[in-house]
Amino acid sequence: MSEDKFNYKELGLMMGLEIHQQLDSKTKLFCRCPNSLTDKKPERKIFRRLRPTQSELGEIDRAAYEESQRNLQFVYEAYNHHTCLVEADEEPPSPLNQEAVDISIILASLMNMKVVDEFHTMRKQVIDGSNTSGFQRTGILATDGYVETEYGDVTIETLGLEEDAARRIGEEDGKIVFRLDRLGIPLAEITTSPDMHHPLQVKAVAYQLGQILRSTSVKRGLGTIRQDLNISIKEGSRIEVKGVQDLDLMPTIVENEVQRQLNLIDISKQLQERGACVEEEIIDVTKYLENTESKVIQNSLAKENSCILAIKLRKFNGLIGREIQPGKRLGTEFSEHGKKMGVSGLFHTDELPAYGIVQEEVDTLRDILELDEDDAFILVAEEKTKAHNALLEIIKRAKQSLEGVPEETRRAQDDGNTQYLRPLPTASRMYVETDIPTEIIEKERVKKIASNLPELPVVKKERIEKEYKLSEDLAKQLVQRNRADLFEEIKKELPSMDSVKIASDIVYTIKDLKRDGYDITKLTKDALVEVFSLVDNDVIPAAETEVILKDVCNDISPRDSVKNNNLEKLSDDIIVDTIKEIIEENKNMIEQRKMGAMGPLMGKAMAKFKGKADGQTVSNVIKDEILNIINN
Amino acid sequence: MAYEEYLKDFLEISNITVGDTVKVTKPHIEHEGMLLEKPDYSNENTIILKLDSGYNIGIDIKDAKIEKISEGKKPQIELDPVDKKISDKKKNLSILSTGGTVASVIDYKTGAVHPAFTADDLLRATPELVDYANINAKAIFNILSENMTPEYWKKTATTIYDEINNGADGIIIAHGTDTMHYTASALSFMIDSPVPIVLTGAQRSSDRPSSDAFTNLMASVNAAKSDIAEVTICMHGTEDDSYCDLHRGTRARKMHTSRRDTFTSINMNPLARIENNKVTINDTQVKYTKRNEKELSLNTNLADKVALIKMYPGISPEIIDIYVDKNYDGIVIEGTGLGHCSDDVITSITRATSEDIPVVMTSQCLFGRTNMNVYSSGRRLLQNNVIGVGDMLPETAYTKLLWAAGQTDNVSEIYEIMKTNLKGEMDTTLSQNYFIKN
């Protein structure tokens, strides 16, 4: 984005970030199970229901309550050893994981935050099944920090330490299936204040926070970090965009969201001017479309108990089809709300005739529904209850379009658009987790950790680049792949070994091996030191490490690998003698081509050595010999 | 817990009480929030604030200044009375609470959890109950079940008696799980009942959405409406929220510290399974007392002091002596294996029986029955007037001996009562089917 699409300042754009990052402690936050996911077949299954606990002032609508009851049925996949009674909600939680607390204190210090004197674990009610207990355990560890960015300081409001939720696997007989492996993995939750005002700024802040996170023991890879973005403009509303994966996409998401809000505001103004309204009546129009040629409608009607229902949107004509995000119309938003009730989509007048529905049928419907030219209708063809519930949602959303932008939670899509997810959560329903004692965090503990903070990735990159004379790319790759420490440890044991060779094997060769399915967990620091010391001690040529690394992955020792593959370097005497032989055989060529003979001779020599001589050595000897001949 | 001493002064100087919104200022940091009660495990110099976000944090008041932003308002809660849908077509059930919480209401403003004690509270938290019965709920006392005593059993039994006399068609007793099986067996001996008496509770507190309380309570309502007119325990049958087991009160035992399916029937299988509001008898050959089979009667005479002693290698005879010295009314021994004691304590036990203290032998194996004829150590106990009570659980033998010794002082008569099956607590035959390894 070289030039801004909008004048964000004038629009009053405000953005905040919320980042959830899994911490890489050895065990989980409230039990001592392994802090890792598993693809093993589940060994146990547990069936559970959840029931919202009642708030003191909460009135219970019995019908809604019972309905929710029926839907709150879950199956949890568990393991005999990978998960335990705590995840299964069959045992009170174990004490707070102190390693996770320490990692969080490091994060707090790196973000210039104030660590609380006493950490209180809270229960935040979540009854979608993702927590077996029906609540997420969470607490505030630090407040009031900031990070510096090129756009100025950004306030970090809070750092939370909480448990990750169970992994949603799918559905089974109408019950939602979760796996307990992820439940209880420690998460750091970083919340910035909503004081960012430019799309590039959120990207910069997200990047900066990512750098901070990556300097500590956090998990890496898909799904280990989740970023949410809060966006609002002055005349619009607060929208929470969940699950932004790609930082580069952030500015586009912001741009599209601003555009969406501006369009919705404009639509609401037009609708108000027109005196538009949404009628609440839901009308069965099945009989007028019974003989339609439309395949889509015919297919829907083939289902049991299905029907076609319609609603009337007075003076909406032309606006439902209006684009509000690239490729998405107001009608798309209506449809997304309807889909939450299980229908596959809707038809609206701005897109008809289409989908096999012909003009004549549209006209008939307009007549039956007593619509004027500037009125619109929406059709849903589905099983009766679903269709009815979907239209209730659509009516609700259509009414909101008269007012402007509804506050809601949306999901980020890969193309930079967003999709309706659910209404914004209401005020957090929190109460104290009485099973876990409060945690006094001593000043001394914070001080000690703060005086020994890790290097930020960008600082580390610059330092190792300079210190070991690495290329920028190598240094960057080492840091990004979290291998810089490994590199430095190896280098410490083999100070005379070529840094570039170590780094490039770590960054490139091992990566290739992993891609090819080698078990690179065998390549421990000690194993690597042993391999590189072969080069360092001149036992093998540098180019042969790959063969040995592969063997080590297959449990063959470096020494055996050298022997099996006959990799031992030729002694210098043999090299010189062999080269002398070659020179003798090619004397004529040397006299003719002089130094131009270098290339061909090099080729001949290397072919003869079959990789068991160091190229640099061979080249030097040949050069000397040629010079000898020329100069004599 | 209230704020004390230094903290109390700190708050009083600024005229601040719990519930007020305050601002706490410390060097470099400021917090605003509502002052909460202090949890008893919190640090002594710390005050607790609830922030706007709902989170609580503790603040050390060293170097801190506090100022009141606004006075806390006591929430005025006026809830409409619940429509109990009283109908002649439904059975009348009494739910008696002894402690713990069957249902809870959470005040999200302060994060406080209030147990639902009154009938209306209970029905507001579990409105489905009124569809199944006319519910009359009462809190008879509020104690943790580890603090239960024979006096509380008597009070409970008397209340049950009154409720049945007043027309209850079934009784549900909400009870802490730790000693639920003691209470269940004690009530079994104290009451003859024409209607079901069902004890239930929760392993996960009722303030959490995953609590087992509701499933257990709903199943108990069904059990209390059934024709099984015994004292029973109704709790989760598995780790799933799918069905509950109905255990005979004299045969049940808490076998796991935390799992939902902690209760297990010992030396029999659960009487019934309750699933989807249906009560299904597990084994039709196992007899049970049916509704209206017995006349209502109450007998709360209990002895004052009975001891329950476990035998273990290295046990010292003085453990027995002390009860004899203190004039106990009876001793239940949880012997090893078939009902044995080490030679070291035989003399002390003989002294007890010779001083007319009934001594009753059970087994710490729990499963199976005592048989003291097999080994000489057992025979020696029999010769010294100790009786084995077969397949009776040690806890049940304890409550039964309290009751038996409350009926008479004559040891032979007490033994006669102990050896007679009164409430399904013992049987002459044991099925191969009754063990954990089926």
HADDOCK unambig.tbl for C-alpha pairs under 7 A between the chains (distance, minus, plus):
assign (segid A and resid 46 and name CA) (segid B and resid 239 and name CA) 6.68 0.50 0.50
assign (segid A and resid 46 and name CA) (segid B and resid 240 and name CA) 5.44 0.50 0.50
assign (segid A and resid 47 and name CA) (segid B and resid 240 and name CA) 4.68 0.50 0.50
assign (segid A and resid 47 and name CA) (segid B and resid 241 and name CA) 6.00 0.50 0.50
assign (segid A and resid 48 and name CA) (segid B and resid 240 and name CA) 5.60 0.50 0.50
assign (segid A and resid 48 and name CA) (segid B and resid 241 and name CA) 4.87 0.50 0.50
assign (segid A and resid 49 and name CA) (segid B and resid 210 and name CA) 6.87 0.50 0.50
assign (segid A and resid 49 and name CA) (segid B and resid 241 and name CA) 6.28 0.50 0.50
assign (segid A and resid 50 and name CA) (segid B and resid 209 and name CA) 5.15 0.50 0.50
assign (segid A and resid 50 and name CA) (segid B and resid 210 and name CA) 5.08 0.50 0.50
assign (segid A and resid 51 and name CA) (segid B and resid 209 and name CA) 4.68 0.50 0.50
assign (segid A and resid 51 and name CA) (segid B and resid 210 and name CA) 6.61 0.50 0.50
assign (segid A and resid 52 and name CA) (segid B and resid 209 and name CA) 5.19 0.50 0.50
assign (segid A and resid 53 and name CA) (segid B and resid 105 and name CA) 6.84 0.50 0.50
assign (segid A and resid 53 and name CA) (segid B and resid 207 and name CA) 6.29 0.50 0.50
assign (segid A and resid 53 and name CA) (segid B and resid 208 and name CA) 6.43 0.50 0.50
assign (segid A and resid 53 and name CA) (segid B and resid 209 and name CA) 5.60 0.50 0.50
assign (segid A and resid 54 and name CA) (segid B and resid 105 and name CA) 5.44 0.50 0.50
assign (segid A and resid 54 and name CA) (segid B and resid 106 and name CA) 6.32 0.50 0.50
assign (segid A and resid 54 and name CA) (segid B and resid 125 and name CA) 6.30 0.50 0.50
assign (segid A and resid 55 and name CA) (segid B and resid 105 and name CA) 5.77 0.50 0.50
assign (segid A and resid 55 and name CA) (segid B and resid 106 and name CA) 5.01 0.50 0.50
assign (segid A and resid 55 and name CA) (segid B and resid 107 and name CA) 5.80 0.50 0.50
assign (segid A and resid 55 and name CA) (segid B and resid 108 and name CA) 6.61 0.50 0.50
assign (segid A and resid 56 and name CA) (segid B and resid 105 and name CA) 5.70 0.50 0.50
assign (segid A and resid 56 and name CA) (segid B and resid 106 and name CA) 5.72 0.50 0.50
assign (segid A and resid 56 and name CA) (segid B and resid 107 and name CA) 5.16 0.50 0.50
assign (segid A and resid 90 and name CA) (segid B and resid 258 and name CA) 5.93 0.50 0.50
assign (segid A and resid 90 and name CA) (segid B and resid 259 and name CA) 4.82 0.50 0.50
assign (segid A and resid 90 and name CA) (segid B and resid 260 and name CA) 6.60 0.50 0.50
assign (segid A and resid 91 and name CA) (segid B and resid 258 and name CA) 5.19 0.50 0.50
assign (segid A and resid 91 and name CA) (segid B and resid 259 and name CA) 6.52 0.50 0.50
assign (segid A and resid 116 and name CA) (segid B and resid 57 and name CA) 6.86 0.50 0.50
assign (segid A and resid 116 and name CA) (segid B and resid 58 and name CA) 6.94 0.50 0.50
assign (segid A and resid 116 and name CA) (segid B and resid 59 and name CA) 6.92 0.50 0.50
assign (segid A and resid 117 and name CA) (segid B and resid 58 and name CA) 5.80 0.50 0.50
assign (segid A and resid 117 and name CA) (segid B and resid 59 and name CA) 5.30 0.50 0.50
assign (segid A and resid 117 and name CA) (segid B and resid 60 and name CA) 5.87 0.50 0.50
assign (segid A and resid 118 and name CA) (segid B and resid 57 and name CA) 6.06 0.50 0.50
assign (segid A and resid 118 and name CA) (segid B and resid 58 and name CA) 4.38 0.50 0.50
assign (segid A and resid 118 and name CA) (segid B and resid 59 and name CA) 6.37 0.50 0.50
assign (segid A and resid 119 and name CA) (segid B and resid 57 and name CA) 5.87 0.50 0.50
assign (segid A and resid 119 and name CA) (segid B and resid 58 and name CA) 6.48 0.50 0.50
assign (segid A and resid 120 and name CA) (segid B and resid 56 and name CA) 5.94 0.50 0.50
assign (segid A and resid 120 and name CA) (segid B and resid 57 and name CA) 5.69 0.50 0.50
assign (segid A and resid 122 and name CA) (segid B and resid 55 and name CA) 6.71 0.50 0.50
assign (segid A and resid 132 and name CA) (segid B and resid 210 and name CA) 6.72 0.50 0.50
assign (segid A and resid 133 and name CA) (segid B and resid 208 and name CA) 6.73 0.50 0.50
assign (segid A and resid 133 and name CA) (segid B and resid 209 and name CA) 6.50 0.50 0.50
assign (segid A and resid 133 and name CA) (segid B and resid 210 and name CA) 4.97 0.50 0.50
assign (segid A and resid 134 and name CA) (segid B and resid 208 and name CA) 6.47 0.50 0.50
assign (segid A and resid 134 and name CA) (segid B and resid 209 and name CA) 4.79 0.50 0.50
assign (segid A and resid 134 and name CA) (segid B and resid 210 and name CA) 5.45 0.50 0.50
assign (segid A and resid 139 and name CA) (segid B and resid 55 and name CA) 6.61 0.50 0.50
assign (segid A and resid 140 and name CA) (segid B and resid 55 and name CA) 6.79 0.50 0.50
assign (segid A and resid 428 and name CA) (segid B and resid 53 and name CA) 6.82 0.50 0.50
assign (segid A and resid 428 and name CA) (segid B and resid 54 and name CA) 6.22 0.50 0.50
assign (segid A and resid 429 and name CA) (segid B and resid 108 and name CA) 5.85 0.50 0.50
assign (segid A and resid 430 and name CA) (segid B and resid 54 and name CA) 5.63 0.50 0.50
assign (segid A and resid 430 and name CA) (segid B and resid 55 and name CA) 6.96 0.50 0.50
assign (segid A and resid 430 and name CA) (segid B and resid 108 and name CA) 6.02 0.50 0.50
assign (segid A and resid 430 and name CA) (segid B and resid 111 and name CA) 6.35 0.50 0.50
assign (segid A and resid 431 and name CA) (segid B and resid 108 and name CA) 6.37 0.50 0.50
assign (segid A and resid 431 and name CA) (segid B and resid 111 and name CA) 4.09 0.50 0.50
assign (segid A and resid 431 and name CA) (segid B and resid 112 and name CA) 6.88 0.50 0.50
assign (segid A and resid 432 and name CA) (segid B and resid 111 and name CA) 6.16 0.50 0.50
assign (segid A and resid 437 and name CA) (segid B and resid 41 and name CA) 6.42 0.50 0.50
assign (segid A and resid 438 and name CA) (segid B and resid 41 and name CA) 6.85 0.50 0.50
assign (segid A and resid 438 and name CA) (segid B and resid 42 and name CA) 6.10 0.50 0.50
assign (segid A and resid 440 and name CA) (segid B and resid 43 and name CA) 6.95 0.50 0.50
